[in-house]
Amino acid sequence: MTAAATDGGAPDILVLGIGNVLLRDEGIGVHAVARLTERFDLPTTVAVVDGGTTGLDLLDLMAHRGHVIIVDAVAHDGAPGTVVRLTDGEIPAFLRMKLSPHQLGLADLLAVLRLTDEQPHGLTLLGLQPEDMELGLELSPRLASRIDTLVDAVAAELTALGVTVRTRDTAKAAPARADAVLP
């Protein structure tokens, strides 16, 4: 399901894109992790996963990680397209607002990880303030124009965690790596 780390174990860092791609901006997390693998080469110590709208199905994937970066639509107090970054203890409190159906699953997932003492050592939520959550497959024009800003924020977060993030040479790029797409 995930890429193997250089030592043969599971990758220590997980970048998890979540969201419902059928509800326009709600799918920004899924679109962003796809773009991340198109634009950057990442070491095998980083797993990049499209988690879609799965909830507790992600339990084993997130358990005992060194760090998990969740990428999602984040309805916060900003203008549409605003980058939002929350860390560790800020995230469960934020998720109690239940802004979308999958966030309830994510709140439950984080609670189970805490209760079983399997929570990641670090947790970051990166996202964009959505503009349009109506039925539709495309991102709103505003979020579509900001997706690379979100992807750059994920790359910066990885760099801050000590990961070497290399920009792909698009003229010679190998196919983008997809560690997993969950149903």
C-alpha atoms as one frame of an Amber mdcrd trajectory, in Angstrom:
protein
   0.000   0.000   0.000   2.857   2.397   0.713   6.371   2.810  -0.578   9.120
   1.042   1.310  11.649   3.116   3.193  15.334   2.752   2.469  15.757   0.528
   5.528  12.994  -1.823   4.324  10.426  -0.567   6.855   7.384   1.623   6.417
   7.950   5.256   5.476   8.200   7.461   8.550   6.293  10.426   7.078   2.843
  10.183   5.544   1.321  12.855   3.314  -2.388  12.088   3.251  -4.730  13.846
   0.853  -8.356  13.584   1.867 -11.581  14.921   0.458 -14.506  14.238  -1.790
 -13.638  14.983  -5.420 -17.366  14.970  -6.286 -17.900  18.170  -4.286 -15.595
  20.592  -6.105 -13.309  22.302  -3.530 -13.937  19.540  -0.985 -11.541  17.434
  -3.100  -8.567  19.825  -2.838  -6.553  17.432  -0.636  -6.787  14.619  -3.182
  -5.910  16.956  -6.058  -3.007  18.461  -4.096  -1.277  15.148  -3.308  -1.582
  14.148  -6.965   0.062  17.449  -7.943   2.735  16.952  -5.262   3.857  13.689
  -6.881   3.768  15.309 -10.334   5.952  18.247  -9.304   8.380  16.709  -6.818
  10.529  13.653  -6.332  10.312  12.488  -2.746  12.438   9.917  -0.957  10.941
   6.559  -0.054  10.843   7.673   3.589   7.751   9.682   2.591   4.508   7.929
   1.641   1.993   9.934  -0.371  -1.554   8.577  -0.204  -4.909   9.576  -1.688
  -7.193   8.792   1.251 -10.355  10.065  -0.431 -13.204  10.052   2.077 -12.136
   6.980   4.019 -12.089   7.374   7.776 -11.217   4.578  10.158  -9.830   2.591
   7.211  -6.741   4.801   7.555  -5.980   3.590  11.094  -3.157   1.184  10.217
  -1.754   3.592   7.654  -1.399   6.418  10.209  -0.431   4.402  13.283   3.033
   4.998  14.763   4.223   7.379  12.026   6.901   9.897  12.792   4.787  12.619
  11.194   1.528  12.814   9.252   0.666  15.749   7.009  -3.050  15.821   6.215
  -4.006  17.860   3.148  -7.662  18.867   2.962 -10.209  21.604   2.422 -10.191
  23.583   5.670 -13.156  25.857   6.338 -11.627  28.426   8.673 -12.006  32.183
   9.101 -10.318  33.225   5.871 -11.092  34.215   2.335 -11.488  31.382  -0.191
  -8.078  30.112  -1.257  -6.371  31.097   2.017  -3.765  28.556   3.149  -4.512
  27.168   6.608  -1.925  25.358   8.745  -2.782  23.668  12.020  -0.529  21.432
  14.087  -0.828  18.711  16.703  -3.317  19.716  19.450  -4.991  22.382  17.283
  -6.297  19.735  14.886  -8.673  17.662  17.075 -10.220  20.840  18.481 -10.700
  22.203  14.962 -12.233  18.945  13.700 -14.921  19.023  16.392 -16.682  21.591
  14.192 -17.483  18.770  11.702 -17.216  20.893   8.600 -17.575  17.963   6.220
 -18.651  14.313   6.506 -15.119  12.901   6.183 -13.794  15.237   8.883 -16.008
  13.449  11.395 -14.260  10.220  10.358 -10.888  11.924  10.702 -11.746  13.192
  14.192 -12.759   9.660  15.168  -9.594   8.267  13.624  -7.360  10.645  15.578
  -9.250   9.806  18.774  -8.751   6.057  18.246  -5.053   6.575  17.535  -4.751
   8.534  20.781  -6.694   5.963  22.812  -4.589   3.082  21.493  -1.365   5.050
  21.926  -0.632   4.714  18.206  -0.837   8.396  17.270   1.851   9.837  15.020
   4.607  11.751  16.793   3.697  14.872  14.838   0.605  15.963  12.962   0.071
  18.849  10.551  -3.105  19.828   8.720  -2.563  21.928   5.600  -5.391  23.105
   3.427  -7.134  25.820   1.544 -10.287  27.642   2.589 -12.900  26.294   0.141
 -15.106  28.486  -2.002 -17.527  26.045  -3.635 -18.580  22.717  -2.114 -21.441
  22.054  -4.538 -21.646  18.956  -6.721 -19.005  19.048  -9.463 -15.712  17.447
 -10.439 -13.579  20.555 -10.992 -12.125  22.795  -8.341 -13.485  26.342  -8.280
 -11.339  28.687 -10.407  -9.987  30.365  -7.256  -8.814  27.086  -5.662  -7.536
  25.742  -8.973  -5.328  28.843  -9.186  -4.062  28.257  -5.604  -3.348  24.519
  -5.702   0.367  25.035  -6.362   0.546  27.364  -3.358  -0.833  24.529  -1.216
   1.549  22.017  -2.785   4.453  24.391  -2.082   3.306  24.582   1.562   3.386
  20.769   1.767   6.870  20.716   0.213   8.024  23.384   2.703   6.587  21.335
   5.586   8.473  18.272   4.372  11.672  20.312   4.053  11.218  21.594   7.621
  10.987  17.942   8.704  14.384  17.306   7.119  13.141  15.712   3.886  15.008
  16.426   0.662  12.349  17.565  -1.795  13.525  17.767  -5.395  11.628  19.481
  -8.191  11.001  17.138 -11.090  12.584  17.997 -14.404   9.336  17.922 -16.379
  11.177  17.366 -19.660  12.708  14.122 -18.327  10.314  13.252 -15.527   9.563
   9.655 -14.757   5.927   8.831 -14.155   4.669  10.291 -10.893   4.842   7.947
  -7.940   1.541   6.896  -6.459   2.019   5.018  -3.218  -1.625   4.276  -2.670
  -5.115   5.202  -3.629  -7.652   3.995  -1.116 -11.181   3.048  -2.198
